[in-house]
């Protein structure tokens, strides 16, 4: 089976047909999904989706776009909310200097709070980094020196330097539909060099639908197209790619449980 390690099933894009979206994912071989938190103020909705479906888990966190309004100065609230049995990760958090929708200092402070929560809980940190490679690398390295934590670089689209730094720190790298875009040759070259035991796939749905659905609303079923391209890039057959990325997911997101029919 495949795992969509990062989607946003609580978004309004899915509210009228969520049952169908989850069913289509299953029909496409996607056995597990993680619905990712972007606002603490909306965490109840994220949690509700994960409670509704046995094969959907969730995270808790504040996206860097919301750091100005909801950014955290300490990990305490994240640690508290992460006790819910459907929560398997911390984030997404990180730095986004492309849109700069929140002050950079608030993004950095909140990012450090999320790292502290990941360290304390033992859950993986879900990292968003865009046009902030140097600062993201520096913060992650500084925090790693304070105590080890696990992490995944979600929807990776940055440069080789950030990929190598993340791998050096023991992190995982997740590829989205961007990998299928014609313009993403450099990204495919980076993906080719990521060790098999550090790979994940995701949709980031409802965003970034892969070819051949580019321009449409994305959904978890479409992670199959990204998996096809990643398998080709890695010189693997599709079944092997599924096994590798699924095993990697359950090793990293160790609180999530494999579906009984995929044990």
Secondary structure, 3 states (H helix, E strand, C coil): CEEEEEECCCCHHHCCCHHHHHHHHHHCCEEEEEECCCCHHHHHHHHHHHHHCCCEEEEECCCHHHHHHHCCCCCHHHHHHCCCCCEEEEEEEEEECCCCCCCHHHHHHHHHHHHHHHHHHCCEEEEEEECCHHHHHHHHHHHHHHCCCCEEECCCCCCHHHHHHHHHCCCEEEECHHHHCCCCHHHHHHHHHCCHHHEEECCCECCCCCCCCCCCCCCHHHHHHHHHHHHHHHCCCHHHHHHHHHHHHHHHCCCCCCCHHHC
